[in-house]
Amino acid sequence: MMMMRALAVYFWLVFCSLVGASTWEKVGEEAGDTALVLRVTDSATGQALPFRATVKTSDGQYADGSGRGTYSDGRFFAEGETRCMVPPGEVSIEIGAGPEYRVASFGYVAESGKVATWAVALERWIDLSERGWYSGDNHVHSKHDQHVPIQTDLSYAALQARAQGLHFITEAGSNVSYDQLESLSTPTFAIRHCGEIRPGPYVGHFNPAGLHQPLPEDLYEKLIQQPLPAQALYPEIRKRGGIVIHTHPLMPRHQLHWMGASQAWSDAVLQDMADLFDVDANHTERLWFALLNLGNRIGVSGHTDAALGRKKTPSPGDSRVYCRAERVDYDHFVESMGQGRTMATNGGPIFGLFSVEDQYLPGDRMAWQDTVQAKLEVHSLAPVASAAIYQNGQRVAAFNAEKRSGALTFEQQISIPADRDSWLVARTQDVNGKWCLTSPIYIAAKEKQAPPAASSVLFQICNATRFATLSRDYFAHILTTVRAPETLKSVSLYRDGERVRSFSPGDGDRMPSDGKIPTSGMWGDYEEGWIWHTAGDAGHHFQGDIPIVEAGWYRVVIETDSGRQIRSSEVHFDASIPRSQSLSVAKLQGLDTELNLWGYGEDIELEKLHPKLNPGSWWYPKEIYWRVQTKFGDSDNTLGWPVEQPVERFRE
């Protein structure tokens, strides 16, 4: 029997050496506690690897080889060698070291009173750093909360990142000391702390990778005390060595308040944007396409927002950004990301290396040509489901991968319009839903063009406070923007077809009694108020808060000095509903581009709320639905609620 087992192992190792695979072998067994020892190395170099593991035992539980606790899916992280206590019986093991290594999955029967030692050699099937691509995660909280079930700290965050094959992480803020942070970097990995910036509701959250020192508090407070505060923050962050990344841009998906990148819509109209945009799903991808189509240069990024002390959280790099660089150097990575030399994935293992004319790569700019030769190299462990190139939001090339895996190369000539600036991105996806998305390659118009007209209208009725708690009072929150030279003539709120409020730049601003900026000011209750982006009789942006009491169909209508009228969708506010509710609509328009968002949410009964504030009660509604529709040229794409779900609260 022993001879047969030995032969089986021998032939398995020979087979793996021929086809390429990670391997595992039981290399020792001795008396002692019933336990498992794992030794994990790189199959080519023999060097010890940091790794991610799950060890499921015969009682259905997960063994912990970290001493810090296991996450909800059983994973833990270690480096080189670890020991797990296991009960007798079947044990299932999975070992990985990031998407560039093949996973090892195997099992054995643990015998009582014996310690089994297994040597696991993980095969690296691709090394993107050899091609100049380095991966990172700019949104990781090593210990977001003070009290956590996973005993994490900065060192465990760094270990997790290295075990996921990352070359860098930006720690976004935690309840830890950063005194020894620099010591956690290695020759192949860099970690830095740049605290997440949260200026206020209807603005969004930002990750300022590369920011050497936090903005002085008095300067920060001054910068955010104005409409469109992000535009005041951008130059100050860049001046201090940082870049700006819009993170979780449609979160929550059904509403505009709080964490989502609501200001990005206005920034896109005014062509003053962040450097990168975190894409985490199809609907954020479509929003990113729309921002690009309004004439902006903004690269793609990936993030996790991992809170590593929580049992249910992603691991660093489960979604990630890749940047083009010459070496492992955090400042060099930041510079590369700031130039848009990036691609993003939701964890891999699939990669699409994209080029035009064999010389232009993501982030590059090129002069107009009537046609260009585009090349897409796809590297994937799983069969490829789709490989495509998008131009100005529309798919212009779709390649038949025939569900093959490995290394595939596709090429195609693509026509370039002469009368507008263009962009090209490549998107690949495998049969397991893993995708890779590149930043654009930008192509200038044949002759310089004036920026086309563009506008955004964001409108929400809800009872959220300025932070993330609830009030019994409902407000309509309005943010509207048009691109110069066009200006706003008036902004009006209608109920049941009748105008109930109207605002014009000549009427000036109305500030709340507490001095907070209407709509985007932080902390406390909302009051009636509004403010214009520019003073005097001309304005390109308006934001305001208007109390809502009566039920009815509400919409926002803006008129411009050119005679254009832009109307939001209508939302139906039902004052008789006893629960908290939010209704959101948004419209972004530009050259051959229109994006619409609709969202609704309900949650806590109003009678259970404190009359003003409910401190500590974060609002994440349980009953929600949402929809995002994009129109790029002749293409029309809709994501979100199915037809059978209720949509009676919205109408055109």
N, C-alpha and C positions, 0 to 999 in steps of 0.2 A: 504493500500500500504506500509506504514511504517513497519507494522508487517511482511509483506511478505519479505521486504528487510532484516529485522533483522534476520528472519529465514534463508534466503539464506546465509547471512554472517556466521551465527552460523554453519550451516551444512558444509560450505566451510572450516571453521577453524577446525571442527572435522575431515573432510576428510584429510586435510593437516597434522594433528597430527598423523594420522594413516599411511599415505604413505610417509611422510617426504616432506616438501616443505617450502619455504619462504612464508610469509603471509603479507597481507596489509589490513588495515582497516581505514575507514574515522572516525576520532575520534573527529572532531570538525568543526564548520562552524560559522563564525561571519561576521558582516558587516565591510566593509573597501574596500581597493583597490582590484581589481580582482587579486587574488594571490593564490599560492600553498605553503604550508609548509610541508616539509618532515622531519620526525623523524625516524632515522634508528638505530636499535639495533640488537644485537645478540639474536636470539630466545631462546637460552638455558640460557644465563647469564643475559639478560636484559641490558647489558652494551652498551653504545653508540659506534657506529662503524664509522671509516672513510670509505667513500664509493665513488664509481664512479656512475654518473647518466647521463641520457639523458632525457630531457623533451621536447617533440615535441608538438607544439601548433597548433591550428586550422588554422593558416595562413601559415603552412608549415615551420615555423621558429623554432629555438631551444631557449628555455629560459636558462638564466644563473643564477645558484645558487651559483656561486663562487665569483662574482664581478671581475673576472680576464679575462673573455671572454671564449667562448666555442671553442672547436676544430672543425675541419671540419665535423666530424661525430656527433657533438652536445654534446659531453661528457664534463662534468666538474667534479670537486672533492670537497667534503666537509666532515665535520666530525660531527656526531651526529644529527645536525639539520640544515636545510637551508631553505631559502624563495626565491621563484621565482615569478616574475610578469608574468602573462599570460593573453592573451585576452580571452573573452568569447568563449565557444565552446569546442570541444573535445580536450582532452589532453592525450597523450600517454607517459607513464613513464617506464623507465627501471633502476633498481638499482642493483648494484653488489658490491662485496667486495673481488674480487679475485677468483681464480679457486676452492678454497676449500669451497666456499659458493654457495648455489643455488641462481640464479638470480631471482629477483622479476620483473615481467612485468605486468602492469595493466593500466587502463585508466579510465577517468571519464569526465563528462561534467562540465566545469567551468561556474559558473553563475556570471553574471555581478554584481560587487559591493560586492562580497563575498570572504572571505579567507577560503579555505578548508585546513584542517590539516589532514594528513595521517600518520599513524604509520605503519612502515614497519619493520618486524622482519625477518632477514635473517637467514636461517638455515645453519649451518656448517655441510656438509655431510661427510667430512674427515678432520682429523688433522694430517698432515704428521710430524709435530714437535714431536708428541707423539711417532713416529717411528724413531725419530732422524734425520729427513730431514728438512733442512731450506733453503728457497729460496731467491735468490737475483739477481741483475742485475749489472754487472760490467762496463756497458758502458752507462751512462746517462749524458747528458749535460743539466743542469737546465736552462741555458741561453747562448746557443752557439753563438748567434748573438747579437750585441749591441742593435739593434732596432728590436723589436719583437711585433707581434699582440697580443700574449697571455702574460699578465702581470705576468710573472713567476719569481721566485727566489728560493733560496735553501729551504726555508720553504715550498713552494708549491710543489717543487720536492719531499721533504720528505713526505708530505701529500699524494701525488699521489702514492708513493711507498707503504705506509701503507694501502691506500685504495685498492691497488692491492694485498694485502696479502703478501707483501715481508717482509723478516726479515732484509735485508740489501741492500744498494746500494753503488756502488763506483762511485762518481761524477768524470767524466772524463775531466773536464775543461770547464770553462764558464767565462763570463764577470760579475763576482760577487766578493764580498769580502767573504773570508772564516773565518773571525774572530770568528763568532758565530756558526760555523758548529757543534761543539761537542754538543751544547745545543739542537740540533734537534733530537738526539738519545733518545730512550725511553727504558724501560725494555724489550720490545719485538722487538726493531728495532734499527739498527745501520747504520749510514751514515758516510762515509769518502771521502776525496778528494785525488785522485791519478791521476794526469794528463796523458791523452793519449800520448803515445810516437810515433812519426812519423819520423823515421830516414832518410827516403829518398825513391825515386822511386825504384821499383824492390826489395823492402825489405818487406814492409807491415807496418801496424799499430799494436801497442801493448797496452794492458791495464795492468798496473803494480799494480794490487790490493795488498794492504798491504805495498806499498812503503812508509816508514815513512817520508822521506824527498826527494824532487826532486834531481836527480843527479846534482852535481856541473856543471855549464855550461862549464867550461874549460875542465873538465873530459869528459863530454858528447861529445863535439866537437872532442876531441881526439879519443874517442871510435868509432865514426861513420866515421872517416877518414881512412877507410881500407875496403878491400873487405869483404863481409859477416859481416856487422857491427852488426847484431843482436847477433851473437855469442860472440862478445865482450861485449854487453850490458847484456846478461843473468846473468853472475856471479855477476856483479855489482849491479843489481837490487835485486837479491836473498840475497846478503850480507847485504843489507839494509832493509831486512824484507819483500820484495815483492815477488810476483810470476809473471810470464809472460803469458799473454793470447793473442794468435793470434786472432784478431777480423776482421769481414767482409772479410774472407780469399779469396773469389773469387768475388771481387767488384772493378770495373765493371766486369761482367762475361766474356765479350768478349776480354779483354785485360789484359796484365801482368803489365803494367805500373801503378804506384802510390799506390793505397790503398790496393790492394790485397796482400795476404801472399805469394808473389813470392819467398822470401828467404826460406820459409818452405820446398820447394822442395829440395833445396841444404842441408838444415839442416837435413832433413830426411835421405839423402844419407850419411852424415857425422855423423849421430846419435848424434846430439847435438841440442836439440829442446826446444821450449817453454813448459810450464807446461800444458796449456789447449788450446783447439782449439774450437772456436765458430762455431757451426754447425747451419746454418739457412735455409737450403734447401737440397734437395736430392743430388745435385751435390757437395755441400761442405761435405756432409756425405760421399760420395764416395771418395773424396780426403782424408778425415780423415782416412778412412779404409786403403787407400794406404799407408799413412804415418805410420800407425801401422804395416802394413805388412812388412815394411822395417826394422822392429826390434826396433821400438821406443815405449816408454811408454809416452803417451800424453792423458790426460783426455778430456772429452767432456764438453763443456760449451755452454751457450746461452746468447744472448745479444740483445739489441734493437737499440743502437746508437741513442736513443731518444734525439731530440733537442726540449725541452719542450716549447720554446717560439714560435715555428712555429705551424701554424694551422694544417698542415698535417704532423703528426709525430706519432710514436707509443707511448704508455704509458709505463712507467717503468714496466718491467715484462711481457709485451705482448709476449716476448720470455724471458726465464729465465734459471738460473742454480740452481740446488738443491745440497747442500753438506751435508754430514753426520757430525753431531756435537753433542756435549753433552748439549749445552746451547747457548743462544744468546750472542755471543761475536765475534766481528769482526775479531780480530787476530786469534781466533780459527777457524773461517770460512776460513780464508786465508790459514791456515795450512792444513785444510782438503782439500781444493781445490788443493793445491800444491801436495798433495798425490794422486790426481786423484779420490777422493772419491765423485763422482758427478754423476748427471744425468741432462739432459737438456730437456726442452719442448718448444713448440711454443705457450705457454700460457695456455694449459690445457682446460678443466678439464679431463685429463687422465694421469695415473701414472702407471709405471711398476716397481715393486720392485723385483729385481733380486738377486739370490743367487746360489751358487754351494756348494753341499755337506752340505747344511744347516749351513754353517759357513763362507764361503767366499763371500764377497760383492764387488761391484764395487770399483776398485782401489787396491784390494788385490792381492797378488801373492801366488801361490801354487806350490808345487812340482808335477812332472808328475804322472799321473795315466792313465791307458789304457782307462778307461771310467770314466765319472763323472755324477752325478745326478744334473741336472739343474732345478731350480724352478723359475717360474715367476708368481708373484701375480699382477693382473691387477685390478685397481680401476678406474672406468669411469662412468661419468654421462650419456654420450651418448652411443648408441650401439657401440660395438667394431668391427672395420672392419678387423684388422689384429693384430696378436701377434706372434712374431718370435724371434729366437735366431740366431745370426750370428757368425761364426767361421772363422777367418782369411779372412774376406770379403765375405764369402759365407753363404747363409742361410742354416742352418742345422736342424732347427726345425721350423715348422709352425703349430700353434694351431688353431683349429676351434672354434672361439668364438661364432658362430651362431648369430652374431649381438646382443649379450646380453650386458647388462650394469650391473653396480653394482660391486661386488667383485667377481673376477674369479681367479682360481688357476690352473696352468698348470705345469706338470713335464715331464722330458724326460731324458733318458740316452744319452750321447753324447760321441762318440769315440774321443780320443785325439792322434794325431800323435806323435810318439816317437822321430822323427829325426829333429824336429824344435820347437822353441818356439811358443806358440799359445795364442790367446786371444778370449774371448767370450763377446759379448754384446747383450742386449735385446732391441727390438724395438717394440712399440705398437702404434696403430693409431685408431682413432674412425671414424665414418662415415662422420664427418664434416671436416676431414683432420687435426685434432689436433693430435700431436704425442708426444711420450716420448722416449728418447734414453738414455741408460745408458753408463757410462764409462766401460772400459774392466775389466774383471777378467783375470789376466795373468797366464798362465800355462807354466812352464819351460819345455824344452825338456828333454827326459830321460837322456841324457848325454850332457854336455856342447858342444855347436856348435860354430864354427867360423862364424862371420858375413858373409852372402852370398854377392856376388857382387851386386852393385846397382849403378844407374846413373840417372842423370837428364839433360835434354837439354831444355832451354827456349830461344825462338827466337821471336823477334817482330820487324817489320818495321813500323815506325810511325813518325809523325812530332810533337810529344809532346816535350815540354821543360822538364827540370829536375823537375819542380814543376807540375802544372796542367794547364799550358797555352800552346799555340800553336806557332810554328814557320813555316816558309815556307820550311825549310830544313828537309829532311828525313834522318833517320839513321836506321841502323840495330843494334839492341841491343841483345847481346848474353851472356847467363850465362850457363855454363856447369860444372858439378861436377861428380866425380867418387869416389867410396869408396876405402880406403886403404885396402890391400897393392897395389891395382891397381893404376896407375897414368896416367895422360894425356900425350900422346906423341905429339899430334897436334890437333888444332882446325881450321877448314877450312870453308870458306864461298864459296858456289857455286852459279853460275847463269847460267841457261839453260844448266846444266850438266858440265860446265867448272869451274874449281877452279879459283876464282878471288882474294882471300886473304887466307893466311895461317899463323898460329901463333904456336910457340912452346915455352916451358918453358925456354929453353936455350937462346932465343932471348931477354928475360927480359920484362920489363914493358915499356909502353909509357904513360906518364901522360899528360893530357891537360894543356894548358898554364896557366889556372887559378888555377891549383893545385887540382881541384876537382877529387874525385875518379871516374873513368869511370863507367858508368851505374847507380850506386847507390848514387853518390854525389848529394847534395841538392842545389837548386837554380841556375838559369841561363840557358844559352843555352848549348847544347851538343857540344863537339868537338871530333875529332878522338882520340881514346885512348884505352888502355887495361891494365889489371893488373892480376897477378896470385896470388893464395892464398898462395903458398909457393915459396920461392926464389930458385934460382939455377936451376938445370936441372930437377927437379921433381915438379909436381904440381897436386893437386887434384881438383882445381877449377880455372875457368877462367871467366872473365867478361870484355866485351869490346863494344865499339861503333864505327861503321864504316859508313861513309857517303854513301848514296844510291842516284843515279841519274838516272841510266838506268832502263828501264822496263825489266821485265823478270821473270822467275821462280827461286826463291832463296831457298836454304836450307843450313843447317849447318851439317857438318860431323865431328865427333870426332874419333880419333884413340887412343887406349890405349897401354901401354907397353906390355900388354898381347896379343896383336894382335886383340882385339875386335874393330869393327867399329860400331858406333852408329850414326844413321842418323835421323834428324828431318823430319817432313813432309815438302813438298814444298809449298811455298806461291807465288802467282802471284802478283807482284807489277806493277800497271798500272800507269805510269807517266803522262798519259794524263788526268786522272780524275781531274777535277778542284776543288774538295773539299778535305778537310782534310780526311785522312784515316789511319786506323791502321789494321795490320794483325798480329795475334798472333798464335803461335803453341808451345806446350810444351809436353814433354814426360818424364814420371817417370817410372823407371823399377827396379825390384828387384825380390826376390824369389816368383815365381808363381804370379807375379803382374806386370801389365802395365796400366798406366793411360795416356790418350792422351787428350789434349785440343786444340780446334781450335776456333778462334774468329775473327770477322771482324766488323769494324765500320766506318761510314762516318758522316761528319757534316758540318762545316763552309766552305764556299768558300775561297780558298787560297787568292784570290785577295782582300778579305775584311780584311785580317790580316795585321798588322804592319809587316814590313820586318823581324823583329827579334822577338819581344815579343808582346803579346796582354795582357797587365797587367789587372788582375781582371777578365779575361774571363776563367772560369772553363770549362773544356772539358768533357762533358757528351754526346757522340754522340747519335743522334736520330735514325739513321738507323744502326741497329746492328743485328748480328746473331752469335750464338756460339753453340758449341757441346762439351760434355765431354763423353769419353768412358773409361770404366774400364774393365779390365780382371783380375779376381781373380781365379786362378786354371782353372776349366772348365766353369766358369760362365762369361758371356759377357753382359755388360749393357751399353746402350747409352742414354744420355739425351741431350736435346737441340733442334736445328732446325728440323722441319719436312723435309721429303725427297723432297717435292716440292719447298722448298726455295733454293736460289742459293748457290751452293757449289763449283762453278767452280774456285774459287780462291785458293783452296787447293787440293793437291794430294799427294799420297804416293810415 
